[in-house]
Amino acid sequence: MRRHSICILLALVAIALAPGAAAAQGTGISGTVTDTTGGILPGVTVEVRDAAGGVQTAFTGGDGTYSVSLQPGTYDVTIILPGFQTFVQEGVSVAAGAMATVDAQLGVEFAETVAVVGTRADPRSITASPVPVDVITAQDFVSQGDIDLTNQLRTVVPSFNVNTQPISDAATIVRPANLRNMAPDHTLILVNGKRRHRAAVIAWLGNGVADGAQGPDLSAIPSIALRQVEVLRDGAAAQYGSDAIAGVINFELKNAREGGSIEFRTGQFYTENDGDPATCGAVGRSCNGIGGFAPTFTFAGNAGLPLGPEGFLNLSLEYGGTQPTNRALQDGGTQTVINGGNSNVRDTSRVWGVPLVDDDLKVFANFGTGGERAEFYGHANYASKKVTGGFYFRNPNNRGNVYSIDGGETLLVGDVLEAQGMGVGAANCPTVNITNGTPDPVAFGQVRNDPNCFTFHQPFLGAAEGLPGGFTPQFGGDVYDYSVVAGVRGTTMTGLNWDVSFNNGRNNVQTFIFDTVNASLGPESPTYFEPNLLRQTETNLNADVSYAASDMINIAGGVEWRNEQYHLGEGDPASWAIGPYGAQGFSSASNGYNGTRPENAGTWDRANVAVYGDVEVHGVENNWTLGAAVRIENFYDSFGTTMNSKLSGRYGFTDEFAVRAAVSSGFRAPTPGQQNVLNVTTEFDYEINDLVNNGTIPSISPVAALRGGGPLQPEESINYSVGTVVDSGTFTFTADYFRIDVADRLTITRNYSLTPDEVATLIADGIAEAGNLAVFRFFVNDFSTRTQGLDLVSTWTPLAIGGRTTFSGVFNFTDTEVTDHNPENIDADRIAALTLGLPRTRWKVGATHTENRWTLMARLHF
């Protein structure tokens, strides 16, 4: 009933706002509004202003006409329609008892799209930029059905990629995003031109290219808060500092002081998720992703408020949720268990798809206020969500160190008396052989009836009915994100622009895992664990100046101090404990994602200071532009001093055709998290066709040192780009070739098997989990890559069909090759993951048509 009431209310509002063509005839102004082809224009805003400043507003009707009833007098008429030139007629006389006629013919207006990223001079149009810049407007987000910002960007930016991360450890919580097929932390993220903090998640499993990367969480930004997004597709470390190897994405927040909007989006899949809901629900068999149509919803609102005489406070909120999807099938091993008579297995045993996202809240506030010479400005955000995804299925016959220690030949049976210290084999538990997926029923019955013998098929602390059908761990995190940016900027009497700002941001992830066990605790194992707390904190202080020395020269400079801190908090004791059944072959710690032990927890930070300067020179008629930038950055006691530079230029042969090019050097410093964190996770090993515990250990560990590990160093890059620009107003086309050479590139090595001596060394080094590890790896600067490709972007608005329809197309081809590597650390599988893990070709074509108050959009992308 409430839903019908809302619909009726909206209908009444629509009637109240209907065109004013039916106004009573008498004294006033009326007319007809058409385009340059003579076509009528409904829904046009007509503002009539009297001498005292009072305004009456009307709209053209379906026939393009309007009428406004007025008192006799003199009026100014303004006629407005987005996408068309504004019509103004002043001094219209209205006599008593007469209707003055004001007809208008509106021509199409091709407004320049301007961007601030990539320059410290005045904002300029994107086709006038010496480097490729994409500008995504708020309308580009509104016209999409997707509710996730990263998915929305993928649709409209040719070289931006993000994908679903099923069974990908913490990458499921914060999905890694890639620009130009580089790692997520090769792209610098700005909000209103200020550096955005990273997420706390390190993507241990992230489509190959993103393995080990630590980038920002873009999904914390609600699209309704955005005025536009600027994507600089070129290296910019000399201008902005570390990370800007692939490019820079700048999110510009809305700054209106009035008005607002409300959005509600929902949807679901046409086909139901795979699996049978009747087989889920018990401990170890969560229904997450089984059955259902994966509905999603989001509610969003934005409002602009005045702040002082000229200031603004712009508020945005988004709240929603996403149900999981599942496109999995029962694998052969699971089917063998079912065929053996085990009716306790979930269908499907594992889930492959989008994770569950609950209570996804995002709040942003943007403000600015001040006088003629100075402005106090800033923005703040808060975001929270709960993400839950699934891991691989643990087979109840052969899962190593939980159900078996010999590959499924026999069932692993715990000796309760031995665990209590009464001697090896004190309970004399029988051997349970497994044949054709079925444990020997006689021996198995003896185990079940003997209180001194234990298997995870039997009841225990965390599962009153045991886990006879195996289990599928559910892993996720509670995510909290906030930031505060505040600053003062202004202009001196001599024209010097200055800006002083403070920036602090933090991202927290409290991980959890349930429907799993710490097998070494035996019958005392819980099934819910909180393995660790991840926290990334960043603080920035900036002071910037720019000065237009003449009509042709702009000079800029500044200093920056930045501190980056990573905190790894210990997990609950059950998530990392080595219990009394560990000596009998049962694995320790929470199965699937080990908890962080107290001795491995810690806080690590790093500070650096930078100074930069740049200069831009352009021709008197702006037909050419040259730019140069240099940045010197000192990392105190870690990496020393780096210097990076950039040269760029553009030359216009005519008003419609130009060429542009740039060359720059760049770098990316390893994060404190990448330098220090220890992680143990379970992943699928395709060589042995089974799950293994894989540990990522610090590169300075003695065991890593035996295989070339050592202190990490910054990555270094050289970027080249050259392109052409065609801009005739109704038609634009840009073609840009790019090449990015990266040396000392940071990645995770191939997997190494541990020898018994190395296990002992790791345990002595404080890594008690080593007894659980089958393989390990570590970060290393041990290879070089060359990424090159082509970006094509074009739009066309033909006047012959009224200028209301725009056709667009984008194309990207990106190829990455490994030019140098150490075969001891980087094997063929790692090279394949780095070079083939992301699509090499992407394209999109679309058309947008505006009619009355409707916008119709069609898009095809690949």
ChimeraX attribute file (.defattr): number of C-alpha atoms within 10 A of each C-alpha:
attribute: neighborCount
match mode: 1-to-1
recipient: residues
	/A:1	5
	/A:2	7
	/A:3	8
	/A:4	9
	/A:5	10
	/A:6	11
	/A:7	11
	/A:8	12
	/A:9	12
	/A:10	12
	/A:11	12
	/A:12	12
	/A:13	11
	/A:14	11
	/A:15	10
	/A:16	10
	/A:17	11
	/A:18	15
	/A:19	24
	/A:20	21
	/A:21	21
	/A:22	13
	/A:23	14
	/A:24	11
	/A:25	15
	/A:26	15
	/A:27	20
	/A:28	24
	/A:29	23
	/A:30	21
	/A:31	17
	/A:32	20
	/A:33	26
	/A:34	19
	/A:35	17
	/A:36	16
	/A:37	14
	/A:38	11
	/A:39	14
	/A:40	20
	/A:41	21
	/A:42	22
	/A:43	25
	/A:44	23
	/A:45	16
	/A:46	26
	/A:47	19
	/A:48	22
	/A:49	18
	/A:50	17
	/A:51	11
	/A:52	7
	/A:53	10
	/A:54	10
	/A:55	14
	/A:56	14
	/A:57	16
	/A:58	21
	/A:59	23
	/A:60	27
	/A:61	22
	/A:62	14
	/A:63	15
	/A:64	20
	/A:65	23
	/A:66	27
	/A:67	29
	/A:68	25
	/A:69	16
	/A:70	19
	/A:71	13
	/A:72	15
	/A:73	15
	/A:74	15
	/A:75	24
	/A:76	17
	/A:77	20
	/A:78	17
	/A:79	24
	/A:80	17
	/A:81	18
	/A:82	11
	/A:83	15
	/A:84	18
	/A:85	17
	/A:86	16
	/A:87	17
	/A:88	13
	/A:89	14
	/A:90	12
	/A:91	13
	/A:92	17
	/A:93	15
	/A:94	19
	/A:95	15
	/A:96	12
	/A:97	12
	/A:98	14
	/A:99	21
	/A:100	17
	/A:101	15
	/A:102	15
	/A:103	17
	/A:104	18
	/A:105	19
	/A:106	21
	/A:107	18
	/A:108	19
	/A:109	15
	/A:110	15
	/A:111	11
	/A:112	12
	/A:113	15
	/A:114	19
	/A:115	23
	/A:116	18
	/A:117	28
	/A:118	26
	/A:119	18
	/A:120	20
	/A:121	20
	/A:122	11
	/A:123	14
	/A:124	16
	/A:125	14
	/A:126	21
	/A:127	24
	/A:128	23
	/A:129	22
	/A:130	28
	/A:131	25
	/A:132	29
	/A:133	24
	/A:134	20
	/A:135	22
	/A:136	19
	/A:137	15
	/A:138	18
	/A:139	13
	/A:140	16
	/A:141	21
	/A:142	14
	/A:143	14
	/A:144	16
	/A:145	11
	/A:146	18
	/A:147	26
	/A:148	18
	/A:149	16
	/A:150	22
	/A:151	18
	/A:152	19
	/A:153	20
	/A:154	19
	/A:155	23
	/A:156	23
	/A:157	21
	/A:158	25
	/A:159	28
	/A:160	21
	/A:161	22
	/A:162	20
	/A:163	16
	/A:164	17
	/A:165	22
	/A:166	20
	/A:167	24
	/A:168	22
	/A:169	25
	/A:170	25
	/A:171	25
	/A:172	26
	/A:173	27
	/A:174	25
	/A:175	24
	/A:176	31
	/A:177	25
	/A:178	23
	/A:179	24
	/A:180	31
	/A:181	28
	/A:182	25
	/A:183	26
	/A:184	28
	/A:185	27
	/A:186	26
	/A:187	29
	/A:188	27
	/A:189	25
	/A:190	19
	/A:191	18
	/A:192	20
	/A:193	15
	/A:194	20
	/A:195	20
	/A:196	26
	/A:197	27
	/A:198	24
	/A:199	25
	/A:200	30
	/A:201	28
	/A:202	25
	/A:203	24
	/A:204	22
	/A:205	21
	/A:206	28
	/A:207	20
	/A:208	23
	/A:209	25
	/A:210	30
	/A:211	23
	/A:212	26
	/A:213	26
	/A:214	25
	/A:215	28
	/A:216	22
	/A:217	23
	/A:218	19
	/A:219	17
	/A:220	27
	/A:221	25
	/A:222	23
	/A:223	27
	/A:224	25
	/A:225	27
	/A:226	23
	/A:227	16
	/A:228	22
	/A:229	24
	/A:230	22
	/A:231	25
	/A:232	24
	/A:233	27
	/A:234	26
	/A:235	34
	/A:236	30
	/A:237	29
	/A:238	27
	/A:239	25
	/A:240	22
	/A:241	24
	/A:242	23
	/A:243	25
	/A:244	26
	/A:245	33
	/A:246	29
	/A:247	24
	/A:248	26
	/A:249	23
	/A:250	24
	/A:251	26
	/A:252	23
	/A:253	26
	/A:254	24
	/A:255	21
	/A:256	20
	/A:257	19
	/A:258	12
	/A:259	10
	/A:260	15
	/A:261	11
	/A:262	13
	/A:263	12
	/A:264	13
	/A:265	14
	/A:266	15
	/A:267	15
	/A:268	15
	/A:269	12
	/A:270	9
	/A:271	10
	/A:272	15
	/A:273	22
	/A:274	21
	/A:275	24
	/A:276	14
	/A:277	18
	/A:278	11
	/A:279	18
	/A:280	21
	/A:281	13
	/A:282	17
	/A:283	22
	/A:284	28
	/A:285	27
	/A:286	21
	/A:287	22
	/A:288	22
	/A:289	28
	/A:290	30
	/A:291	21
	/A:292	21
	/A:293	19
	/A:294	22
	/A:295	15
	/A:296	19
	/A:297	16
	/A:298	19
	/A:299	16
	/A:300	22
	/A:301	18
	/A:302	22
	/A:303	20
	/A:304	21
	/A:305	17
	/A:306	16
	/A:307	15
	/A:308	12
	/A:309	9
	/A:310	12
	/A:311	19
	/A:312	22
	/A:313	23
	/A:314	25
	/A:315	26
	/A:316	26
	/A:317	23
	/A:318	25
	/A:319	20
	/A:320	20
	/A:321	21
	/A:322	23
	/A:323	19
	/A:324	27
	/A:325	26
	/A:326	24
	/A:327	16
	/A:328	18
	/A:329	15
	/A:330	16
	/A:331	12
	/A:332	9
	/A:333	14
	/A:334	26
	/A:335	15
	/A:336	17
	/A:337	21
	/A:338	17
	/A:339	13
	/A:340	15
	/A:341	11
	/A:342	18
	/A:343	12
	/A:344	18
	/A:345	24
	/A:346	28
	/A:347	23
	/A:348	27
	/A:349	28
	/A:350	27
	/A:351	31
	/A:352	22
	/A:353	18
	/A:354	23
	/A:355	27
	/A:356	22
	/A:357	21
	/A:358	17
	/A:359	15
	/A:360	19
	/A:361	22
	/A:362	25
	/A:363	22
	/A:364	24
	/A:365	22
	/A:366	23
	/A:367	24
	/A:368	22
	/A:369	18
	/A:370	18
	/A:371	12
	/A:372	8
	/A:373	11
	/A:374	16
	/A:375	17
	/A:376	18
	/A:377	19
	/A:378	21
	/A:379	22
	/A:380	18
	/A:381	20
	/A:382	20
	/A:383	23
	/A:384	21
	/A:385	21
	/A:386	20
	/A:387	25
	/A:388	23
	/A:389	28
	/A:390	29
	/A:391	23
	/A:392	20
	/A:393	24
	/A:394	24
	/A:395	23
	/A:396	28
	/A:397	29
	/A:398	23
	/A:399	22
	/A:400	21
	/A:401	21
	/A:402	28
	/A:403	27
	/A:404	22
	/A:405	19
	/A:406	13
	/A:407	14
	/A:408	20
	/A:409	17
	/A:410	19
	/A:411	28
	/A:412	26
	/A:413	25
	/A:414	28
	/A:415	24
	/A:416	22
	/A:417	17
	/A:418	20
	/A:419	22
	/A:420	11
	/A:421	10
	/A:422	12
	/A:423	11
	/A:424	13
	/A:425	14
	/A:426	15
	/A:427	17
	/A:428	12
	/A:429	18
	/A:430	15
	/A:431	15
	/A:432	21
	/A:433	19
	/A:434	19
	/A:435	13
	/A:436	11
	/A:437	22
	/A:438	19
	/A:439	21
	/A:440	15
	/A:441	12
	/A:442	11
	/A:443	15
	/A:444	20
	/A:445	13
	/A:446	15
	/A:447	21
	/A:448	15
	/A:449	11
	/A:450	12
	/A:451	12
	/A:452	17
	/A:453	20
	/A:454	21
	/A:455	25
	/A:456	25
	/A:457	20
	/A:458	16
	/A:459	16
	/A:460	19
	/A:461	14
	/A:462	20
	/A:463	21
	/A:464	11
	/A:465	14
	/A:466	19
	/A:467	25
	/A:468	20
	/A:469	24
	/A:470	30
	/A:471	28
	/A:472	25
	/A:473	28
	/A:474	23
	/A:475	28
	/A:476	26
	/A:477	25
	/A:478	19
	/A:479	24
	/A:480	21
	/A:481	22
	/A:482	20
	/A:483	20
	/A:484	16
	/A:485	23
	/A:486	16
	/A:487	18
	/A:488	18
	/A:489	18
	/A:490	19
	/A:491	17
	/A:492	10
	/A:493	8
	/A:494	8
	/A:495	12
	/A:496	15
	/A:497	19
	/A:498	19
	/A:499	18
	/A:500	17
	/A:501	19
	/A:502	17
	/A:503	22
	/A:504	20
	/A:505	23
	/A:506	22
	/A:507	25
	/A:508	21
	/A:509	25
	/A:510	19
	/A:511	24
	/A:512	23
	/A:513	27
	/A:514	25
	/A:515	24
	/A:516	28
	/A:517	32
	/A:518	30
	/A:519	29
	/A:520	27
	/A:521	22
	/A:522	27
	/A:523	22
	/A:524	15
	/A:525	22
	/A:526	21
	/A:527	22
	/A:528	21
	/A:529	27
	/A:530	25
	/A:531	25
	/A:532	24
	/A:533	21
	/A:534	22
	/A:535	24
	/A:536	25
	/A:537	21
	/A:538	22
	/A:539	21
	/A:540	22
	/A:541	17
	/A:542	19
	/A:543	18
	/A:544	19
	/A:545	19
	/A:546	22
	/A:547	19
	/A:548	19
	/A:549	12
	/A:550	9
	/A:551	10
	/A:552	14
	/A:553	17
	/A:554	19
	/A:555	21
	/A:556	21
	/A:557	20
	/A:558	18
	/A:559	18
	/A:560	18
	/A:561	17
	/A:562	17
	/A:563	16
	/A:564	20
	/A:565	19
	/A:566	24
	/A:567	20
	/A:568	23
	/A:569	20
	/A:570	21
	/A:571	24
	/A:572	16
	/A:573	17
	/A:574	25
	/A:575	29
	/A:576	26
	/A:577	23
	/A:578	22
	/A:579	20
	/A:580	18
	/A:581	22
	/A:582	22
	/A:583	14
	/A:584	18
	/A:585	19
	/A:586	26
	/A:587	27
	/A:588	30
	/A:589	30
	/A:590	31
	/A:591	27
	/A:592	27
	/A:593	29
	/A:594	28
	/A:595	32
	/A:596	28
	/A:597	24
	/A:598	14
	/A:599	10
	/A:600	17
	/A:601	18
	/A:602	14
	/A:603	15
	/A:604	17
	/A:605	15
	/A:606	16
	/A:607	17
	/A:608	19
	/A:609	18
	/A:610	20
	/A:611	20
	/A:612	22
	/A:613	21
	/A:614	23
	/A:615	21
	/A:616	21
	/A:617	21
	/A:618	18
	/A:619	13
	/A:620	10
	/A:621	7
	/A:622	14
	/A:623	15
	/A:624	19
	/A:625	21
	/A:626	19
	/A:627	20
	/A:628	20
	/A:629	22
	/A:630	20
	/A:631	23
	/A:632	17
	/A:633	22
	/A:634	17
	/A:635	17
	/A:636	12
	/A:637	10
	/A:638	15
	/A:639	16
	/A:640	11
	/A:641	14
	/A:642	16
	/A:643	18
	/A:644	23
	/A:645	21
	/A:646	23
	/A:647	20
	/A:648	21
	/A:649	21
	/A:650	25
	/A:651	21
	/A:652	18
	/A:653	11
	/A:654	10
	/A:655	11
	/A:656	14
	/A:657	17
	/A:658	21
	/A:659	21
	/A:660	25
	/A:661	22
	/A:662	23
	/A:663	22
	/A:664	24
	/A:665	23
	/A:666	31
	/A:667	27
	/A:668	22
	/A:669	19
	/A:670	21
	/A:671	21
	/A:672	17
	/A:673	26
	/A:674	24
	/A:675	20
	/A:676	21
	/A:677	21
	/A:678	19
	/A:679	21
	/A:680	24
	/A:681	21
	/A:682	20
	/A:683	19
	/A:684	14
	/A:685	14
	/A:686	8
	/A:687	6
	/A:688	8
	/A:689	8
	/A:690	13
	/A:691	18
	/A:692	19
	/A:693	22
	/A:694	25
	/A:695	24
	/A:696	22
	/A:697	23
	/A:698	25
	/A:699	25
	/A:700	19
	/A:701	18
	/A:702	17
	/A:703	22
	/A:704	22
	/A:705	14
	/A:706	11
	/A:707	15
	/A:708	17
	/A:709	22
	/A:710	19
	/A:711	15
	/A:712	22
	/A:713	18
	/A:714	20
	/A:715	21
	/A:716	20
	/A:717	25
	/A:718	20
	/A:719	24
	/A:720	20
	/A:721	24
	/A:722	21
	/A:723	21
	/A:724	21
	/A:725	25
	/A:726	19
	/A:727	18
	/A:728	12
	/A:729	14
	/A:730	15
	/A:731	17
	/A:732	18
	/A:733	19
	/A:734	20
	/A:735	20
	/A:736	21
	/A:737	19
	/A:738	23
	/A:739	23
	/A:740	26
	/A:741	22
	/A:742	24
	/A:743	21
	/A:744	20
	/A:745	20
	/A:746	26
	/A:747	24
	/A:748	23
	/A:749	25
	/A:750	20
	/A:751	19
	/A:752	17
	/A:753	13
	/A:754	17
	/A:755	11
	/A:756	11
	/A:757	10
	/A:758	16
	/A:759	20
	/A:760	15
	/A:761	16
	/A:762	21
	/A:763	14
	/A:764	11
	/A:765	13
	/A:766	12
	/A:767	18
	/A:768	20
	/A:769	24
	/A:770	24
	/A:771	17
	/A:772	22
	/A:773	19
	/A:774	18
	/A:775	19
	/A:776	21
	/A:777	23
	/A:778	30
	/A:779	26
	/A:780	25
	/A:781	24
	/A:782	22
	/A:783	20
	/A:784	20
	/A:785	20
	/A:786	19
	/A:787	21
	/A:788	20
	/A:789	19
	/A:790	20
	/A:791	22
	/A:792	18
	/A:793	22
	/A:794	18
	/A:795	20
	/A:796	18
	/A:797	22
	/A:798	14
	/A:799	15
	/A:800	9
	/A:801	10
	/A:802	15
	/A:803	22
	/A:804	17
	/A:805	18
	/A:806	18
	/A:807	18
	/A:808	18
	/A:809	20
	/A:810	22
	/A:811	20
	/A:812	23
	/A:813	19
	/A:814	22
	/A:815	18
	/A:816	22
	/A:817	16
	/A:818	16
	/A:819	13
	/A:820	13
	/A:821	18
	/A:822	13
	/A:823	13
	/A:824	12
	/A:825	23
	/A:826	18
	/A:827	14
	/A:828	10
	/A:829	10
	/A:830	20
	/A:831	20
	/A:832	14
	/A:833	16
	/A:834	23
	/A:835	22
	/A:836	17
	/A:837	16
	/A:838	22
	/A:839	15
	/A:840	16
	/A:841	15
	/A:842	20
	/A:843	20
	/A:844	18
	/A:845	18
	/A:846	16
	/A:847	17
	/A:848	16
	/A:849	15
	/A:850	15
	/A:851	12
	/A:852	15
	/A:853	8
	/A:854	9
	/A:855	13
	/A:856	11
	/A:857	15
	/A:858	11
	/A:859	15
	/A:860	11
	/A:861	15
	/A:862	10
